[in-house]
Amino acid sequence: MAAVTLRRARCWCPSLLQFFRLPVAQVHLSRPAMRASQQDFENAMNQVKLLKQDPGNQVKLKLYALYKQATDGPCNMPKPGVFDLVNKAKWEAWNSLGSLPKETARQNYVDLVSSLSPSAEASSQGKHEADEKAQKSKDIVVTSEDGITKIVLNRPTKKNALTFEMYQDIILALKNASTDNSAITVFTGTGDYYCSGNDLTNFTSAAGGMEEAASKGAVVLREFVNSFIDFPKPLVAVVNGPAVGIAVTLLGLFDAVYASDKATFHTPFSHLGQSPEACSSYTFPKIMGSAKATEMLLFGKKLTAREAWAQGLVSEVFPDSTFEKEVWTRLKGYAKLPPNSMRISKELIRNNEKEKLHAVNAEECTTLKAKWLSEECINAIMNFVSRKAKL
Ligand SMILES: CCCCCCCCCC/C=C\CC(=O)SCCNC(=O)CCNC(=O)[C@H](O)C(C)(C)COP(=O)(O)OP(=O)(O)OC[C@H]1O[C@@H](n2cnc3c(N)ncnc32)[C@H](O)[C@@H]1OP(=O)(O)O
């Protein structure tokens, strides 16, 4: 077992909220070879130091608790007094883990850090950080005006289907939008469609064969969905027309969804031999109840905008003739609200779910990777590409 000594280091910028000193590992180089999970744990501790954004107090408490559980085992300290607020919160977080085994705590710590830090995770795999990348295609157009960053899916001839480059550009656009001057961020589509989902030729056109494409697809999808889970500002979808597949499932991670009455919503996963993504296996039953979620996610039932509103997926439906005018007027008003207050309210809401969402995302990506290699899925994609099927 490696000898690990602990020192205390301040993480993130000083602020009123910053009250933790998270433990950082110094690992002796002369140690014998270690089990991978211990190495992952140490890498994760180092990644915590690299986080550029303060992940918020709830997450810091969770990190602290998991760290203590992984290294010291169950909480063995006397409970601090009521006025010692900080240490009491830390004690309660640690104590709440009960008798969670050290190894599970270590794994949970690693998962939590990697979910917080997709760019740190990527750079540890030798990739460039998103802000060092240039936007790869013109199929995503990003503008910022009136306190609103607008991310437009701009591939109307293909009904705004998402290419591999578009996924990467959206990750980059969200990363930039999270720190720009805008108060809210809005997605919409050019032309008659909002988005027809994943471009079904992503897999058939990938170099290196299906297996490589599936592995790459799972990594990109996980990072893509993470960037929606972690997005810190109000995120609004302006659904100008039909939405299919991942364009629908992602809506469960938006803060508000405004739809034209021309919009429709469907997720033909079973038709494609695939399975739900973007945390919809969790968010959809939560939003609309399991019976309605089943009709969408298993049977691919198409909803009208009003049906989607009745089931809680859409915030409000507007007549198509006045949709753009009404929605943008409203959004410009919202963008004038105090931005920090909106961020903090969103953080309070999202923090209750973040850990769960990251775990669901990871599981859905693993499941999809296997489905993409199944005969059911390959046949469905081939049928679409050879124009035998329209979904
Ligand atoms: C290395 C790879 C990494 C990739 C990263 C992977 C991450 C994946 C994560 C998510 C996985 C799956 C989730 C999903 O989104 S599943 C849903 C996928 N979408 C569909 O099944 C829709 C397929 N399209 C249709 O059924 C129809 O096109 C339509 C949307 C109902 C519209 O019908 P229409 O008659 O009005 O128009 P049509 O002539 O068919 O379309 C115009 C042109 O657009 C092309 N097109 C439309 N949608 C897609 C699409 N999803 N993929 C690729 N191409 C699409 C269509 O082929 C037409 O092109 P052309 O004019 O013939 O050249």
PDBQT file of the ligand as one rigid body, heavy atoms in Angstrom, charges set to zero:
ROOT
HETATM    1  C1  LIG A 401     -17.687   8.879 -33.696  1.00  0.00    +0.000 C 
HETATM    2  C2  LIG A 401     -19.134   9.154 -33.546  1.00  0.00    +0.000 C 
HETATM    3  C3  LIG A 401     -19.463   9.952 -32.334  1.00  0.00    +0.000 C 
HETATM    4  C4  LIG A 401     -20.854  10.467 -32.333  1.00  0.00    +0.000 C 
HETATM    5  C5  LIG A 401     -21.319  10.949 -31.009  1.00  0.00    +0.000 C 
HETATM    6  C6  LIG A 401     -22.449  10.121 -30.603  1.00  0.00    +0.000 C 
HETATM    7  C7  LIG A 401     -23.339  10.717 -29.594  1.00  0.00    +0.000 C 
HETATM    8  C8  LIG A 401     -24.729  10.141 -29.842  1.00  0.00    +0.000 C 
HETATM    9  C9  LIG A 401     -25.633  10.366 -28.793  1.00  0.00    +0.000 C 
HETATM   10  C10 LIG A 401     -27.102  10.114 -28.998  1.00  0.00    +0.000 C 
HETATM   11  C11 LIG A 401     -27.536   8.934 -29.731  1.00  0.00    +0.000 C 
HETATM   12  C12 LIG A 401     -28.786   8.816 -30.203  1.00  0.00    +0.000 C 
HETATM   13  C13 LIG A 401     -29.903   9.729 -29.834  1.00  0.00    +0.000 C 
HETATM   14  C14 LIG A 401     -30.746  10.175 -30.961  1.00  0.00    +0.000 C 
HETATM   15  O1  LIG A 401     -30.753  11.325 -31.266  1.00  0.00    +0.000 OA
HETATM   16  S1  LIG A 401     -31.719   9.020 -31.767  1.00  0.00    +0.000 SA
HETATM   17  C15 LIG A 401     -32.604   9.960 -32.987  1.00  0.00    +0.000 C 
HETATM   18  C16 LIG A 401     -31.850  10.106 -34.253  1.00  0.00    +0.000 C 
HETATM   19  N1  LIG A 401     -32.670  10.784 -35.238  1.00  0.00    +0.000 N 
HETATM   20  C17 LIG A 401     -33.501  10.182 -36.047  1.00  0.00    +0.000 C 
HETATM   21  O2  LIG A 401     -33.683   8.996 -35.987  1.00  0.00    +0.000 OA
HETATM   22  C18 LIG A 401     -34.199  11.013 -37.091  1.00  0.00    +0.000 C 
HETATM   23  C19 LIG A 401     -33.909  10.515 -38.484  1.00  0.00    +0.000 C 
HETATM   24  N2  LIG A 401     -34.522  11.383 -39.453  1.00  0.00    +0.000 N 
HETATM   25  C20 LIG A 401     -35.800  11.219 -39.878  1.00  0.00    +0.000 C 
HETATM   26  O3  LIG A 401     -36.496  10.341 -39.448  1.00  0.00    +0.000 OA
HETATM   27  C21 LIG A 401     -36.320  12.211 -40.864  1.00  0.00    +0.000 C 
HETATM   28  O4  LIG A 401     -35.224  12.722 -41.572  1.00  0.00    +0.000 OA
HETATM   29  C22 LIG A 401     -37.085  13.356 -40.198  1.00  0.00    +0.000 C 
HETATM   30  C23 LIG A 401     -36.278  14.020 -39.075  1.00  0.00    +0.000 C 
HETATM   31  C24 LIG A 401     -38.405  12.824 -39.648  1.00  0.00    +0.000 C 
HETATM   32  C25 LIG A 401     -37.399  14.460 -41.231  1.00  0.00    +0.000 C 
HETATM   33  O5  LIG A 401     -38.102  13.882 -42.343  1.00  0.00    +0.000 OA
HETATM   34  P1  LIG A 401     -38.401  14.773 -43.639  1.00  0.00    +0.000 P 
HETATM   35  O6  LIG A 401     -39.088  13.900 -44.619  1.00  0.00    +0.000 OA
HETATM   36  O7  LIG A 401     -39.088  16.027 -43.249  1.00  0.00    +0.000 OA
HETATM   37  O8  LIG A 401     -36.966  15.193 -44.172  1.00  0.00    +0.000 OA
HETATM   38  P2  LIG A 401     -35.820  14.267 -44.774  1.00  0.00    +0.000 P 
HETATM   39  O9  LIG A 401     -35.831  14.358 -46.255  1.00  0.00    +0.000 OA
HETATM   40  O10 LIG A 401     -35.869  12.930 -44.197  1.00  0.00    +0.000 OA
HETATM   41  O11 LIG A 401     -34.511  14.987 -44.180  1.00  0.00    +0.000 OA
HETATM   42  C26 LIG A 401     -33.824  16.037 -44.852  1.00  0.00    +0.000 C 
HETATM   43  C27 LIG A 401     -32.375  15.679 -44.880  1.00  0.00    +0.000 C 
HETATM   44  O12 LIG A 401     -31.885  15.627 -43.542  1.00  0.00    +0.000 OA
HETATM   45  C28 LIG A 401     -31.282  14.353 -43.297  1.00  0.00    +0.000 C 
HETATM   46  N3  LIG A 401     -31.477  13.983 -41.883  1.00  0.00    +0.000 N 
HETATM   47  C29 LIG A 401     -32.528  14.256 -41.108  1.00  0.00    +0.000 A 
HETATM   48  N4  LIG A 401     -32.335  13.777 -39.883  1.00  0.00    +0.000 NA
HETATM   49  C30 LIG A 401     -31.141  13.184 -39.870  1.00  0.00    +0.000 A 
HETATM   50  C31 LIG A 401     -30.393  12.499 -38.884  1.00  0.00    +0.000 A 
HETATM   51  N5  LIG A 401     -30.827  12.357 -37.632  1.00  0.00    +0.000 N 
HETATM   52  N6  LIG A 401     -29.202  12.015 -39.226  1.00  0.00    +0.000 NA
HETATM   53  C32 LIG A 401     -28.700  12.177 -40.459  1.00  0.00    +0.000 A 
HETATM   54  N7  LIG A 401     -29.375  12.818 -41.465  1.00  0.00    +0.000 NA
HETATM   55  C33 LIG A 401     -30.580  13.330 -41.164  1.00  0.00    +0.000 A 
HETATM   56  C34 LIG A 401     -32.023  13.418 -44.221  1.00  0.00    +0.000 C 
HETATM   57  O13 LIG A 401     -31.240  12.267 -44.448  1.00  0.00    +0.000 OA
HETATM   58  C35 LIG A 401     -32.133  14.290 -45.459  1.00  0.00    +0.000 C 
HETATM   59  O14 LIG A 401     -30.863  14.323 -46.080  1.00  0.00    +0.000 OA
HETATM   60  P3  LIG A 401     -30.782  14.298 -47.685  1.00  0.00    +0.000 P 
HETATM   61  O15 LIG A 401     -31.499  15.517 -48.145  1.00  0.00    +0.000 OA
HETATM   62  O16 LIG A 401     -31.452  13.029 -48.115  1.00  0.00    +0.000 OA
HETATM   63  O17 LIG A 401     -29.329  14.321 -47.964  1.00  0.00    +0.000 OA
ENDROOT
TORSDOF 0
